[in-house]
Amino acid sequence: MSIGKSTARLALLLAGALIAAPGVQAQKPGEDPGPIDEVPTSRDELMRKLTDAFDAIPLIGEDNSALVEKMANPRLGPPLSETFSPAAAIKNLLGRGAVQSPDCRKPNTAAGDPDPGTCRVFKGTEAGPLGQDFYIELRYSKNLQFGDVSYQFRPASPTQDVSFDSLVPTKMTDAEAYEKGMKWLAENFGMTTDEIPPPPQGFYPVKTVALAGQEGGKAVGQPVPVEKLLLLRRGLFVGLGDDKLGHNFDWVPAPGKAFVAIMADGSVREAAIRDWRELQPLPEDQALRAKKRSELMQEMADDLTGVARGPIDHILIGLIITALPRDNGMALLLPAIQAAVVMVPNDLSEEEQNALALKQVSTAGVIRTYPLVFLDNEVKATE
């Protein structure tokens, strides 16, 4: 499934399917933003800002039952409990002589519930002075439905400090790092691509980590790129397609992140999958209990009136899938919207920040999540 330019723009700029409300203009460099009102936003003004935000998401209307049905039944890949093999990972990453912590054999808590903790398998010395031994560690959820796996490798440290001039720069491109990181996750953690949105053409979720020399507390020389960091966020295919504004909603963000740190020599020093829970759909009747746009706006206004303690500049909203934990460690899919409340239109100068701080006016943004469905008591009890 290809991703169009609109989706690429969302992934790059908003990283959570948040779309800027219409009428909000980007501040030009050097432009005077005007005075900042320290009076909290009134209810009427808040409703106007919410109206602008919802107008940017035409998919959300007064009848959201079809939207909820799509989001509540995404295309799910096989869970880690089926694809991750602890024995194979230990063999591939640690080899013989690995030590397993004793509590790995205790999958349940004292109350009899599935233990959300991790099992630790390791080789080498975890901590020590210069010249210490190497250390390798693998951790994975005792009950894999909780969705946590991590790996770290620390080579034996030298007996003296490493000079900056001896650092070897990485020559790996972002595309090469993406391919290598994805292959590593598949081979060692059993991760599939079913729940990872394909990257937009020409853009890869890869960061370059560079080190700079220091002298007298100041950076000297050119930074040396020593590591590529692949960063992934889980996404679920719901197939909503393009809205009338040209935004693509085939993929919706969901709980779960992963990363792989690749060094200049191509070795992986650290990798992890976090909170990649095994997901289950909501009960079938939940689609009939979808909230209307007007109900969502009132709910959000009631909530934000008590949460946002300062003036609100604008609000961004987007579709998201959250999860309600179950007693068995799995989680229910929950269609929702996420709102980012932006308190100021641009970066404040130090003088502006100090002035507002003296008046005890907050400029910190607020991110809130609101379910798209009314939950019955049985489902709420699992929150």
C-alpha positions as CSV (number, residue, x, y, z in Angstrom):
1,M,0.0,0.0,0.0
2,S,1.6,3.3,-1.1
3,I,1.3,6.4,0.9
4,G,0.6,9.7,-0.8
5,K,2.1,13.1,-0.3
6,S,-0.5,14.1,2.2
7,T,0.3,11.2,4.5
8,A,4.0,11.9,4.2
9,R,3.3,15.5,5.3
10,L,1.3,14.3,8.3
11,A,4.0,11.8,9.3
12,L,6.8,14.3,9.0
13,L,5.2,17.3,10.6
14,L,2.7,16.0,13.1
15,A,3.9,12.5,14.0
16,G,0.5,11.5,15.3
17,A,-2.0,12.3,12.6
18,L,-2.7,15.7,14.1
19,I,-3.8,18.3,11.5
20,A,-3.5,22.0,12.1
21,A,-6.8,23.8,12.3
22,P,-7.6,26.0,9.4
23,G,-7.0,29.7,9.9
24,V,-3.9,29.1,12.0
25,Q,-1.1,30.8,10.3
26,A,2.6,29.9,10.7
27,Q,4.6,32.6,12.4
28,K,7.2,34.1,10.1
29,P,10.7,34.6,11.4
30,G,11.1,38.0,13.0
31,E,7.3,38.8,12.8
32,D,5.8,40.4,15.9
33,P,3.3,37.9,17.3
34,G,1.6,40.7,19.2
35,P,0.7,40.8,22.9
36,I,0.1,37.5,24.7
37,D,-3.2,37.5,26.5
38,E,-2.7,36.0,30.0
39,V,-6.5,35.6,30.5
40,P,-7.7,32.0,30.2
41,T,-9.7,31.3,27.1
42,S,-13.4,31.7,27.6
43,R,-15.9,28.9,27.0
44,D,-17.3,30.5,23.8
45,E,-13.8,31.1,22.4
46,L,-12.8,27.6,23.3
47,M,-15.8,26.2,21.4
48,R,-14.8,28.3,18.3
49,K,-11.3,26.9,18.4
50,L,-12.7,23.4,18.7
51,T,-15.0,24.1,15.7
52,D,-11.9,25.1,13.7
53,A,-10.1,22.0,14.8
54,F,-12.9,19.6,13.9
55,D,-13.5,21.3,10.6
56,A,-10.0,20.1,9.7
57,I,-11.2,16.5,10.2
58,P,-14.3,16.1,7.9
59,L,-14.4,12.4,8.8
60,I,-15.7,13.2,12.2
61,G,-19.4,14.2,12.0
62,E,-22.7,13.8,13.8
63,D,-22.9,10.1,12.8
64,N,-19.5,8.4,13.5
65,S,-20.8,4.8,13.6
66,A,-19.1,3.9,10.3
67,L,-15.9,5.6,11.3
68,V,-15.8,3.8,14.7
69,E,-16.5,0.4,13.0
70,K,-13.5,0.9,10.7
71,M,-11.2,2.0,13.5
72,A,-12.4,-0.8,15.8
73,N,-11.6,-3.4,13.2
74,P,-8.2,-2.6,11.8
75,R,-5.9,-5.1,10.1
76,L,-3.9,-6.7,12.8
77,G,-0.6,-8.6,12.4
78,P,0.4,-11.6,14.4
79,P,1.2,-10.8,18.1
80,L,4.6,-11.1,19.6
81,S,3.4,-14.1,21.5
82,E,3.3,-15.9,18.2
83,T,6.3,-14.4,16.4
84,F,8.9,-13.9,19.1
85,S,10.9,-16.9,20.3
86,P,12.9,-16.4,23.5
87,A,15.0,-19.5,22.8
88,A,15.9,-18.4,19.3
89,A,16.7,-14.8,20.5
90,I,18.9,-16.1,23.3
91,K,20.7,-18.4,20.8
92,N,21.2,-15.6,18.2
93,L,22.1,-12.8,20.5
94,L,23.8,-14.3,23.5
95,G,24.9,-17.8,22.6
96,R,26.0,-20.4,25.2
97,G,26.7,-19.5,28.8
98,A,23.8,-17.0,29.2
99,V,22.3,-16.7,32.7
100,Q,18.6,-16.5,33.2
101,S,17.2,-14.6,36.2
102,P,15.3,-16.9,38.7
103,D,12.0,-15.0,38.5
104,C,11.7,-15.8,34.8
105,R,10.0,-19.0,35.9
106,K,7.2,-17.0,37.7
107,P,4.8,-15.8,35.1
108,N,2.1,-14.8,37.6
109,T,1.9,-12.3,40.4
110,A,1.1,-13.3,44.0
111,A,-2.5,-12.6,43.2
112,G,-2.5,-15.0,40.3
113,D,-2.6,-12.4,37.6
114,P,-0.3,-12.4,34.6
115,D,2.9,-10.7,35.6
116,P,3.7,-7.6,33.5
117,G,7.4,-7.8,34.4
118,T,10.2,-8.9,32.2
119,C,12.6,-11.9,32.2
120,R,16.3,-11.0,32.1
121,V,18.9,-13.1,30.4
122,F,22.5,-11.9,30.3
123,K,26.2,-12.6,29.9
124,G,29.2,-10.7,31.2
125,T,29.6,-8.0,33.8
126,E,26.8,-5.4,34.1
127,A,28.9,-2.7,35.8
128,G,32.5,-2.0,36.7
129,P,35.5,0.3,36.3
130,L,37.5,1.0,33.1
131,G,38.6,-2.2,31.5
132,Q,35.4,-4.0,32.5
133,D,34.2,-7.1,30.7
134,F,31.6,-7.0,28.0
135,Y,27.9,-7.2,28.8
136,I,24.9,-8.5,26.8
137,E,21.4,-8.5,28.0
138,L,18.0,-9.6,26.6
139,R,14.8,-8.8,28.4
140,Y,11.3,-9.9,27.3
141,S,7.8,-9.9,28.8
142,K,7.2,-12.9,31.0
143,N,3.8,-12.8,29.3
144,L,4.4,-11.7,25.8
145,Q,0.9,-10.2,25.4
146,F,2.3,-7.2,27.3
147,G,4.6,-6.6,24.3
148,D,8.0,-5.6,25.7
149,V,11.4,-6.9,24.3
150,S,14.8,-5.3,24.6
151,Y,18.4,-6.0,23.9
152,Q,21.7,-4.2,24.7
153,F,25.3,-5.0,24.0
154,R,28.2,-3.2,25.6
155,P,31.6,-4.3,24.5
156,A,34.5,-4.5,26.9
157,S,35.6,-1.0,27.7
158,P,39.2,0.1,27.0
159,T,41.6,0.6,29.9
160,Q,41.9,4.3,29.0
161,D,39.8,7.0,27.5
162,V,39.1,6.9,23.8
163,S,40.3,10.0,21.9
164,F,37.9,12.0,19.8
165,D,40.2,11.7,16.7
166,S,39.9,7.9,16.8
167,L,36.1,7.9,16.4
168,V,35.0,6.1,13.2
169,P,32.1,7.9,11.4
170,T,29.2,6.0,10.1
171,K,28.8,6.0,6.3
172,M,25.4,4.3,6.4
173,T,22.5,6.2,4.6
174,D,19.1,6.5,6.3
175,A,17.7,4.1,3.7
176,E,20.3,1.5,4.5
177,A,19.8,1.9,8.3
178,Y,16.1,1.5,7.8
179,E,16.5,-1.7,5.9
180,K,19.1,-3.1,8.3
181,G,17.1,-2.2,11.4
182,M,13.9,-3.7,10.0
183,K,15.7,-6.9,9.1
184,W,17.3,-7.1,12.6
185,L,13.9,-6.7,14.3
186,A,12.4,-9.4,12.1
187,E,15.3,-11.9,12.6
188,N,15.8,-11.4,16.4
189,F,12.5,-10.1,17.8
190,G,10.1,-11.7,15.3
191,M,8.6,-8.3,14.4
192,T,6.5,-8.2,11.2
193,T,5.6,-5.2,9.0
194,D,1.9,-5.7,9.4
195,E,1.6,-3.0,12.0
196,I,4.3,-0.6,10.8
197,P,3.2,2.1,8.3
198,P,5.4,2.1,5.2
199,P,7.6,5.3,5.2
200,P,6.8,8.0,2.7
201,Q,9.0,7.9,-0.4
202,G,12.3,9.5,0.3
203,F,11.8,9.8,4.1
204,Y,12.9,7.2,6.6
205,P,12.3,7.4,10.4
206,V,16.0,7.4,11.1
207,K,18.1,9.8,13.2
208,T,21.8,10.3,13.0
209,V,23.6,10.5,16.4
210,A,26.8,12.5,16.3
211,L,29.5,13.2,18.9
212,A,31.5,16.4,19.2
213,G,34.9,17.1,20.9
214,Q,35.1,19.4,23.9
215,E,37.8,21.6,25.2
216,G,37.3,23.9,28.1
217,G,33.7,23.0,28.2
218,K,33.1,24.1,24.6
219,A,32.5,22.0,21.5
220,V,35.5,21.9,19.1
221,G,35.8,20.6,15.6
222,Q,33.1,19.0,13.5
223,P,30.7,16.5,15.1
224,V,31.3,12.9,14.0
225,P,28.2,10.8,13.1
226,V,28.7,7.6,15.0
227,E,25.3,5.9,15.1
228,K,22.0,5.6,13.1
229,L,18.8,5.3,15.2
230,L,15.8,3.7,13.7
231,L,12.6,4.9,15.4
232,L,9.2,3.2,14.7
233,R,5.7,3.9,15.9
234,R,3.1,1.3,15.7
235,G,0.3,2.0,13.2
236,L,-2.8,0.1,12.2
237,F,-4.3,-0.1,8.7
238,V,-8.0,1.0,8.8
239,G,-8.4,1.9,5.2
240,L,-10.3,5.2,5.6
241,G,-8.6,6.6,2.5
242,D,-8.5,10.3,1.7
243,D,-10.9,12.9,3.1
244,K,-12.3,15.8,1.1
245,L,-9.3,18.0,2.2
246,G,-6.9,15.5,0.7
247,H,-5.6,14.0,4.0
248,N,-5.0,10.3,4.0
249,F,-6.2,8.2,6.9
250,D,-5.4,4.6,5.8
251,W,-3.1,4.2,8.8
252,V,-3.9,5.4,12.3
253,P,-1.3,5.6,15.2
254,A,-1.6,2.9,17.9
255,P,0.2,2.1,21.2
256,G,3.6,0.7,20.7
257,K,7.1,1.9,19.8
258,A,10.4,0.3,18.7
259,F,13.9,1.4,18.0
260,V,17.3,0.0,16.8
261,A,20.6,1.7,17.4
262,I,23.2,0.8,14.7
263,M,26.8,1.7,15.1
264,A,29.3,2.7,12.4
265,D,30.6,-0.9,12.0
266,G,27.0,-2.1,11.3
267,S,26.6,-3.8,14.7
268,V,23.4,-3.3,16.8
269,R,24.2,-2.0,20.3
270,E,20.7,-1.6,21.5
271,A,17.1,-2.3,20.4
272,A,13.7,-2.5,22.0
273,I,10.0,-3.0,21.4
274,R,7.9,-1.1,24.0
275,D,4.2,-1.6,24.9
276,W,3.4,-3.5,21.8
277,R,0.4,-5.1,23.5
278,E,-1.7,-7.9,22.0
279,L,-4.9,-6.2,20.9
280,Q,-8.5,-7.4,20.8
281,P,-11.5,-5.7,19.2
282,L,-14.2,-4.0,21.2
283,P,-17.5,-5.8,21.6
284,E,-19.6,-5.6,18.4
285,D,-22.3,-3.3,19.9
286,Q,-19.8,-0.5,20.6
287,A,-20.0,0.8,17.1
288,L,-23.6,1.7,17.8
289,R,-22.5,3.8,20.7
290,A,-20.3,6.2,18.7
291,K,-20.2,9.8,19.9
292,K,-21.4,12.7,17.8
293,R,-19.1,15.6,16.9
294,S,-21.2,17.9,19.0
295,E,-20.9,15.5,22.0
296,L,-17.2,15.3,21.6
297,M,-16.9,19.1,21.5
298,Q,-18.8,19.5,24.7
299,E,-16.8,16.8,26.4
300,M,-13.6,18.3,25.3
301,A,-14.7,21.8,26.3
302,D,-15.6,20.6,29.8
303,D,-12.3,18.9,30.2
304,L,-10.0,21.6,28.8
305,T,-11.7,24.3,30.8
306,G,-10.3,22.6,33.9
307,V,-7.0,21.5,32.4
308,A,-5.7,24.4,30.3
309,R,-4.7,27.1,32.9
310,G,-3.7,29.8,30.4
311,P,-4.7,31.2,27.1
312,I,-5.2,28.8,24.2
313,D,-3.8,29.8,20.8
314,H,-5.1,26.9,18.8
315,I,-6.0,23.2,19.0
316,L,-4.9,20.3,16.8
317,I,-6.8,17.0,16.7
318,G,-6.2,13.7,15.0
319,L,-7.5,10.1,14.9
320,I,-5.7,7.6,17.1
321,I,-6.3,4.1,18.4
322,T,-5.6,3.6,22.2
323,A,-5.9,0.5,24.2
324,L,-7.8,-0.5,27.4
325,P,-5.8,-3.1,29.4
326,R,-7.5,-6.3,30.3
327,D,-6.8,-8.5,33.3
328,N,-5.2,-11.2,31.0
329,G,-2.5,-8.7,29.8
330,M,-4.2,-8.1,26.5
331,A,-5.9,-4.8,25.6
332,L,-9.1,-3.8,23.9
333,L,-8.8,-1.5,20.8
334,L,-10.4,1.8,21.5
335,P,-11.0,4.3,18.6
336,A,-10.3,7.8,19.9
337,I,-9.2,11.3,19.0
338,Q,-6.1,13.0,20.4
339,A,-6.1,16.8,21.0
340,A,-2.9,18.9,21.3
341,V,-3.7,22.2,22.9
342,V,-1.2,24.9,21.9
343,M,-0.9,27.7,24.4
344,V,1.3,30.2,22.4
345,P,1.6,30.9,18.7
346,N,5.4,30.8,18.6
347,D,8.5,30.3,20.7
348,L,8.6,33.0,23.4
349,S,11.5,35.1,24.1
350,E,13.2,34.8,27.5
351,E,11.6,38.1,28.5
352,E,8.1,37.0,27.5
353,Q,8.6,33.7,29.4
354,N,9.7,35.5,32.6
355,A,6.8,38.0,32.4
356,L,4.2,35.2,32.1
357,A,5.9,33.2,34.9
358,L,5.6,36.1,37.2
359,K,1.9,36.2,36.5
360,Q,1.7,32.4,37.0
361,V,0.4,31.9,33.5
362,S,1.3,28.5,32.0
363,T,2.5,28.3,28.4
364,A,2.9,24.5,28.5
365,G,0.9,22.6,25.9
366,V,-1.6,19.9,26.8
367,I,-2.3,16.6,25.0
368,R,-5.5,14.8,25.8
369,T,-7.2,11.7,24.5
370,Y,-11.0,11.2,24.1
371,P,-12.7,7.9,23.2
372,L,-14.9,8.0,20.1
373,V,-17.4,5.7,21.8
374,F,-19.5,5.7,24.9
375,L,-18.1,2.8,27.0
376,D,-20.4,0.6,29.0
377,N,-19.6,-0.2,32.7
378,E,-18.1,-3.6,31.9
379,V,-15.6,-2.1,29.5
380,K,-14.8,0.8,31.7
381,A,-13.9,-1.5,34.5
382,T,-10.9,-2.6,32.6
383,E,-9.4,0.9,32.3
